[in-house]
Amino acid sequence: MMNPLNCKEVTTRLALGDITIYPIRERLLIRFHLAICWICRKYERQLSVIGQAFTSSIVNLRHATDTGPFKERLVKHLTHRQNRSEDL
């Protein structure tokens, strides 16, 4: 007999990533749980949206062309902090 998974077990597995790494039995239990639990389905969709947003932000960051001012501000900030710590 297959014991059903609870929400905590399902959401943990979903948060860890690709469920295809699990044995077929666990994948079926996850899919069965998602079929009956609207909260976990919503959580799965939210994870997908977060992943897509993260991916698009990384792509946008790679295509950013005006990084000069940011680099200058960062170097200035880090130099200032280093000078302050040396004064102490």
KOLFIPA-189543 format. One record per atom (N, C-alpha, C): residue in three letters; atom name; x, y, z. Coordinates in Angstrom, 2 decimals, padded with zeros to 5 digits, always signed. Example, Ala and Ser with C-alpha at 12.3 -4.5 7.8 and 13.67 -1.06 7.14 Angstrom:
# KOLFIPA-189543
+---------+-------+---------+---------+---------+
: residuo : atomo :      c1 :      c2 :      c3 :
+---------+-------+---------+---------+---------+
:     ALA :     N : +013.19 : -005.69 : +007.80 :
:     ALA :    CA : +012.30 : -004.50 : +007.80 :
:     ALA :     C : +013.20 : -003.30 : +007.80 :
:     SER :     N : +012.85 : -002.25 : +007.08 :
:     SER :    CA : +013.67 : -001.06 : +007.14 :
:     SER :     C : +012.90 : +000.03 : +007.87 :
+---------+-------+---------+---------+---------+
END
This chain:
# KOLFIPA-189543
+---------+-------+---------+---------+---------+
: residuo : atomo :      c1 :      c2 :      c3 :
+---------+-------+---------+---------+---------+
:     MET :     N : +000.84 : -001.18 : +000.00 :
:     MET :    CA : +000.00 : +000.00 : +000.00 :
:     MET :     C : +000.88 : +001.24 : +000.00 :
:     MET :     N : +000.49 : +002.23 : -000.79 :
:     MET :    CA : +001.26 : +003.47 : -000.87 :
:     MET :     C : +000.71 : +004.48 : +000.12 :
:     ASN :     N : +001.60 : +004.98 : +000.98 :
:     ASN :    CA : +001.20 : +006.01 : +001.92 :
:     ASN :     C : +001.24 : +007.37 : +001.23 :
:     PRO :     N : +000.17 : +008.14 : +001.34 :
:     PRO :    CA : +000.16 : +009.45 : +000.68 :
:     PRO :     C : +001.15 : +010.40 : +001.35 :
:     LEU :     N : +001.65 : +011.33 : +000.57 :
:     LEU :    CA : +002.55 : +012.35 : +001.09 :
:     LEU :     C : +001.73 : +013.50 : +001.66 :
:     ASN :     N : +002.26 : +014.14 : +002.69 :
:     ASN :    CA : +001.56 : +015.32 : +003.21 :
:     ASN :     C : +002.12 : +016.58 : +002.53 :
:     CYS :     N : +001.52 : +017.71 : +002.82 :
:     CYS :    CA : +001.89 : +018.97 : +002.17 :
:     CYS :     C : +003.36 : +019.32 : +002.42 :
:     LYS :     N : +003.82 : +019.13 : +003.63 :
:     LYS :    CA : +005.21 : +019.47 : +003.95 :
:     LYS :     C : +006.18 : +018.64 : +003.11 :
:     GLU :     N : +005.91 : +017.36 : +002.95 :
:     GLU :    CA : +006.78 : +016.50 : +002.16 :
:     GLU :     C : +006.76 : +016.89 : +000.69 :
:     VAL :     N : +005.59 : +017.21 : +000.18 :
:     VAL :    CA : +005.46 : +017.58 : -001.23 :
:     VAL :     C : +006.14 : +018.91 : -001.50 :
:     THR :     N : +005.88 : +019.91 : -000.67 :
:     THR :    CA : +006.48 : +021.22 : -000.91 :
:     THR :     C : +008.00 : +021.18 : -000.75 :
:     THR :     N : +008.49 : +020.36 : +000.15 :
:     THR :    CA : +009.94 : +020.22 : +000.29 :
:     THR :     C : +010.53 : +019.64 : -000.99 :
:     ARG :     N : +009.92 : +018.62 : -001.53 :
:     ARG :    CA : +010.42 : +018.01 : -002.76 :
:     ARG :     C : +010.32 : +018.99 : -003.94 :
:     LEU :     N : +009.24 : +019.75 : -003.99 :
:     LEU :    CA : +009.09 : +020.74 : -005.05 :
:     LEU :     C : +010.15 : +021.82 : -004.94 :
:     ALA :     N : +010.42 : +022.27 : -003.72 :
:     ALA :    CA : +011.39 : +023.33 : -003.51 :
:     ALA :     C : +012.81 : +022.88 : -003.84 :
:     LEU :     N : +013.08 : +021.60 : -003.69 :
:     LEU :    CA : +014.42 : +021.09 : -003.99 :
:     LEU :     C : +014.70 : +021.04 : -005.48 :
:     GLY :     N : +013.67 : +021.13 : -006.28 :
:     GLY :    CA : +013.89 : +021.20 : -007.72 :
:     GLY :     C : +013.15 : +020.13 : -008.49 :
:     ASP :     N : +013.80 : +019.65 : -009.52 :
:     ASP :    CA : +013.22 : +018.72 : -010.48 :
:     ASP :     C : +012.76 : +017.43 : -009.81 :
:     ILE :     N : +011.48 : +017.12 : -009.93 :
:     ILE :    CA : +010.97 : +015.91 : -009.28 :
:     ILE :     C : +011.27 : +014.64 : -010.07 :
:     THR :     N : +011.81 : +014.80 : -011.27 :
:     THR :    CA : +012.14 : +013.61 : -012.06 :
:     THR :     C : +013.31 : +012.83 : -011.49 :
:     ILE :     N : +014.01 : +013.41 : -010.51 :
:     ILE :    CA : +015.13 : +012.69 : -009.89 :
:     ILE :     C : +014.63 : +011.64 : -008.91 :
:     TYR :     N : +013.36 : +011.72 : -008.54 :
:     TYR :    CA : +012.80 : +010.77 : -007.59 :
:     TYR :     C : +012.34 : +009.50 : -008.30 :
:     PRO :     N : +012.27 : +008.40 : -007.57 :
:     PRO :    CA : +011.74 : +007.17 : -008.17 :
:     PRO :     C : +010.30 : +007.36 : -008.63 :
:     ILE :     N : +009.87 : +006.54 : -009.55 :
:     ILE :    CA : +008.54 : +006.66 : -010.15 :
:     ILE :     C : +007.45 : +006.63 : -009.08 :
:     ARG :     N : +007.62 : +005.84 : -008.04 :
:     ARG :    CA : +006.62 : +005.75 : -006.97 :
:     ARG :     C : +006.43 : +007.11 : -006.30 :
:     GLU :     N : +007.55 : +007.79 : -005.98 :
:     GLU :    CA : +007.44 : +009.10 : -005.33 :
:     GLU :     C : +006.87 : +010.15 : -006.27 :
:     ARG :     N : +007.25 : +010.08 : -007.53 :
:     ARG :    CA : +006.69 : +011.04 : -008.51 :
:     ARG :     C : +005.19 : +010.88 : -008.61 :
:     LEU :     N : +004.72 : +009.64 : -008.60 :
:     LEU :    CA : +003.27 : +009.40 : -008.64 :
:     LEU :     C : +002.59 : +009.93 : -007.39 :
:     LEU :     N : +003.22 : +009.74 : -006.24 :
:     LEU :    CA : +002.65 : +010.25 : -004.99 :
:     LEU :     C : +002.59 : +011.78 : -005.00 :
:     ILE :     N : +003.63 : +012.40 : -005.54 :
:     ILE :    CA : +003.65 : +013.86 : -005.63 :
:     ILE :     C : +002.55 : +014.34 : -006.57 :
:     ARG :     N : +002.45 : +013.72 : -007.73 :
:     ARG :    CA : +001.43 : +014.12 : -008.70 :
:     ARG :     C : +000.02 : +013.86 : -008.16 :
:     PHE :     N : -000.17 : +012.76 : -007.46 :
:     PHE :    CA : -001.47 : +012.48 : -006.85 :
:     PHE :     C : -001.82 : +013.56 : -005.83 :
:     HIS :     N : -000.84 : +013.92 : -004.99 :
:     HIS :    CA : -001.09 : +014.95 : -003.98 :
:     HIS :     C : -001.43 : +016.28 : -004.67 :
:     LEU :     N : -000.68 : +016.62 : -005.72 :
:     LEU :    CA : -000.95 : +017.88 : -006.42 :
:     LEU :     C : -002.33 : +017.88 : -007.08 :
:     ALA :     N : -002.80 : +016.69 : -007.46 :
:     ALA :    CA : -004.12 : +016.60 : -008.09 :
:     ALA :     C : -005.24 : +016.91 : -007.10 :
:     ILE :     N : -005.00 : +016.65 : -005.82 :
:     ILE :    CA : -006.08 : +016.86 : -004.85 :
:     ILE :     C : -005.86 : +018.07 : -003.95 :
:     CYS :     N : -004.66 : +018.65 : -003.95 :
:     CYS :    CA : -004.35 : +019.75 : -003.02 :
:     CYS :     C : -004.12 : +021.04 : -003.79 :
:     TRP :     N : -005.06 : +021.94 : -003.74 :
:     TRP :    CA : -004.94 : +023.19 : -004.48 :
:     TRP :     C : -003.86 : +024.10 : -003.89 :
:     ILE :     N : -003.59 : +023.99 : -002.61 :
:     ILE :    CA : -002.57 : +024.83 : -001.98 :
:     ILE :     C : -001.19 : +024.46 : -002.51 :
:     CYS :     N : -000.90 : +023.18 : -002.61 :
:     CYS :    CA : +000.40 : +022.74 : -003.13 :
:     CYS :     C : +000.53 : +023.04 : -004.62 :
:     ARG :     N : -000.58 : +022.97 : -005.36 :
:     ARG :    CA : -000.53 : +023.34 : -006.78 :
:     ARG :     C : -000.19 : +024.81 : -006.92 :
:     LYS :     N : -000.79 : +025.63 : -006.05 :
:     LYS :    CA : -000.50 : +027.06 : -006.07 :
:     LYS :     C : +000.97 : +027.31 : -005.72 :
:     TYR :     N : +001.49 : +026.59 : -004.75 :
:     TYR :    CA : +002.89 : +026.71 : -004.37 :
:     TYR :     C : +003.80 : +026.32 : -005.54 :
:     GLU :     N : +003.44 : +025.27 : -006.26 :
:     GLU :    CA : +004.23 : +024.84 : -007.42 :
:     GLU :     C : +004.24 : +025.93 : -008.49 :
:     ARG :     N : +003.10 : +026.56 : -008.72 :
:     ARG :    CA : +003.04 : +027.65 : -009.71 :
:     ARG :     C : +003.87 : +028.84 : -009.25 :
:     GLN :     N : +003.81 : +029.15 : -007.96 :
:     GLN :    CA : +004.60 : +030.26 : -007.43 :
:     GLN :     C : +006.10 : +030.00 : -007.59 :
:     LEU :     N : +006.53 : +028.77 : -007.34 :
:     LEU :    CA : +007.94 : +028.42 : -007.55 :
:     LEU :     C : +008.33 : +028.62 : -009.01 :
:     SER :     N : +007.44 : +028.25 : -009.90 :
:     SER :    CA : +007.70 : +028.41 : -011.33 :
:     SER :     C : +007.85 : +029.89 : -011.69 :
:     VAL :     N : +006.96 : +030.72 : -011.18 :
:     VAL :    CA : +007.01 : +032.16 : -011.47 :
:     VAL :     C : +008.29 : +032.77 : -010.91 :
:     ILE :     N : +008.66 : +032.39 : -009.70 :
:     ILE :    CA : +009.89 : +032.89 : -009.09 :
:     ILE :     C : +011.11 : +032.47 : -009.92 :
:     GLY :     N : +011.11 : +031.22 : -010.36 :
:     GLY :    CA : +012.22 : +030.74 : -011.19 :
:     GLY :     C : +012.32 : +031.49 : -012.50 :
:     GLN :     N : +011.18 : +031.74 : -013.14 :
:     GLN :    CA : +011.18 : +032.48 : -014.40 :
:     GLN :     C : +011.65 : +033.91 : -014.19 :
:     ALA :     N : +011.22 : +034.55 : -013.11 :
:     ALA :    CA : +011.64 : +035.92 : -012.82 :
:     ALA :     C : +013.14 : +035.98 : -012.56 :
:     PHE :     N : +013.64 : +035.01 : -011.83 :
:     PHE :    CA : +015.07 : +034.96 : -011.55 :
:     PHE :     C : +015.86 : +034.78 : -012.84 :
:     THR :     N : +015.42 : +033.87 : -013.68 :
:     THR :    CA : +016.10 : +033.61 : -014.95 :
:     THR :     C : +016.11 : +034.86 : -015.82 :
:     SER :     N : +014.96 : +035.53 : -015.91 :
:     SER :    CA : +014.91 : +036.72 : -016.76 :
:     SER :     C : +015.75 : +037.86 : -016.18 :
:     SER :     N : +015.84 : +037.96 : -014.85 :
:     SER :    CA : +016.68 : +039.01 : -014.26 :
:     SER :     C : +018.15 : +038.74 : -014.52 :
:     ILE :     N : +018.55 : +037.46 : -014.51 :
:     ILE :    CA : +019.94 : +037.12 : -014.82 :
:     ILE :     C : +020.24 : +037.45 : -016.28 :
:     VAL :     N : +019.32 : +037.12 : -017.17 :
:     VAL :    CA : +019.52 : +037.42 : -018.59 :
:     VAL :     C : +019.61 : +038.93 : -018.79 :
:     ASN :     N : +018.73 : +039.68 : -018.13 :
:     ASN :    CA : +018.76 : +041.14 : -018.25 :
:     ASN :     C : +020.05 : +041.71 : -017.69 :
:     LEU :     N : +020.54 : +041.14 : -016.61 :
:     LEU :    CA : +021.79 : +041.61 : -016.01 :
:     LEU :     C : +022.96 : +041.36 : -016.94 :
:     ARG :     N : +022.96 : +040.23 : -017.62 :
:     ARG :    CA : +024.05 : +039.92 : -018.57 :
:     ARG :     C : +024.03 : +040.87 : -019.75 :
:     HIS :     N : +022.85 : +041.35 : -020.13 :
:     HIS :    CA : +022.75 : +042.24 : -021.28 :
:     HIS :     C : +022.87 : +043.71 : -020.90 :
:     ALA :     N : +023.03 : +044.00 : -019.63 :
:     ALA :    CA : +023.18 : +045.39 : -019.21 :
:     ALA :     C : +024.50 : +045.92 : -019.76 :
:     THR :     N : +024.44 : +047.06 : -020.40 :
:     THR :    CA : +025.64 : +047.61 : -021.03 :
:     THR :     C : +026.28 : +048.71 : -020.20 :
:     ASP :     N : +025.52 : +049.38 : -019.38 :
:     ASP :    CA : +026.04 : +050.53 : -018.64 :
:     ASP :     C : +026.41 : +050.12 : -017.22 :
:     THR :     N : +027.47 : +049.31 : -017.08 :
:     THR :    CA : +027.89 : +048.88 : -015.75 :
:     THR :     C : +029.02 : +049.74 : -015.20 :
:     GLY :     N : +029.56 : +050.63 : -016.02 :
:     GLY :    CA : +030.67 : +051.49 : -015.58 :
:     GLY :     C : +030.35 : +052.29 : -014.33 :
:     PRO :     N : +029.26 : +053.07 : -014.30 :
:     PRO :    CA : +028.95 : +053.85 : -013.10 :
:     PRO :     C : +028.74 : +052.97 : -011.86 :
:     PHE :     N : +028.13 : +051.81 : -012.06 :
:     PHE :    CA : +027.93 : +050.91 : -010.92 :
:     PHE :     C : +029.26 : +050.44 : -010.37 :
:     LYS :     N : +030.16 : +050.04 : -011.27 :
:     LYS :    CA : +031.48 : +049.57 : -010.83 :
:     LYS :     C : +032.23 : +050.68 : -010.10 :
:     GLU :     N : +032.14 : +051.90 : -010.62 :
:     GLU :    CA : +032.82 : +053.02 : -009.97 :
:     GLU :     C : +032.26 : +053.27 : -008.58 :
:     ARG :     N : +030.94 : +053.25 : -008.44 :
:     ARG :    CA : +030.33 : +053.45 : -007.12 :
:     ARG :     C : +030.72 : +052.33 : -006.16 :
:     LEU :     N : +030.75 : +051.10 : -006.66 :
:     LEU :    CA : +031.10 : +049.97 : -005.81 :
:     LEU :     C : +032.54 : +050.06 : -005.34 :
:     VAL :     N : +033.46 : +050.38 : -006.23 :
:     VAL :    CA : +034.87 : +050.52 : -005.84 :
:     VAL :     C : +035.03 : +051.65 : -004.84 :
:     LYS :     N : +034.36 : +052.75 : -005.08 :
:     LYS :    CA : +034.44 : +053.90 : -004.18 :
:     LYS :     C : +033.89 : +053.52 : -002.80 :
:     HIS :     N : +032.77 : +052.82 : -002.77 :
:     HIS :    CA : +032.16 : +052.39 : -001.51 :
:     HIS :     C : +033.08 : +051.44 : -000.75 :
:     LEU :     N : +033.61 : +050.46 : -001.45 :
:     LEU :    CA : +034.49 : +049.48 : -000.79 :
:     LEU :     C : +035.78 : +050.13 : -000.31 :
:     THR :     N : +036.34 : +051.04 : -001.09 :
:     THR :    CA : +037.55 : +051.75 : -000.68 :
:     THR :     C : +037.27 : +052.59 : +000.56 :
:     HIS :     N : +036.14 : +053.26 : +000.57 :
:     HIS :    CA : +035.76 : +054.09 : +001.72 :
:     HIS :     C : +035.61 : +053.23 : +002.96 :
:     ARG :     N : +034.97 : +052.09 : +002.84 :
:     ARG :    CA : +034.79 : +051.19 : +003.99 :
:     ARG :     C : +036.13 : +050.66 : +004.48 :
:     GLN :     N : +037.01 : +050.34 : +003.55 :
:     GLN :    CA : +038.32 : +049.81 : +003.94 :
:     GLN :     C : +039.10 : +050.88 : +004.68 :
:     ASN :     N : +039.04 : +052.13 : +004.20 :
:     ASN :    CA : +039.75 : +053.22 : +004.88 :
:     ASN :     C : +039.20 : +053.45 : +006.28 :
:     ARG :     N : +037.89 : +053.35 : +006.43 :
:     ARG :    CA : +037.27 : +053.54 : +007.75 :
:     ARG :     C : +037.70 : +052.44 : +008.69 :
:     SER :     N : +037.78 : +051.20 : +008.22 :
:     SER :    CA : +038.16 : +050.09 : +009.10 :
:     SER :     C : +039.63 : +050.19 : +009.50 :
:     GLU :     N : +040.47 : +050.76 : +008.62 :
:     GLU :    CA : +041.88 : +050.92 : +008.96 :
:     GLU :     C : +042.07 : +052.01 : +010.00 :
:     ASP :     N : +041.19 : +053.02 : +010.00 :
:     ASP :    CA : +041.26 : +054.09 : +010.98 :
:     ASP :     C : +040.92 : +053.62 : +012.39 :
:     LEU :     N : +040.16 : +052.56 : +012.49 :
:     LEU :    CA : +039.75 : +052.06 : +013.80 :
:     LEU :     C : +040.88 : +051.32 : +014.39 :
+---------+-------+---------+---------+---------+
END
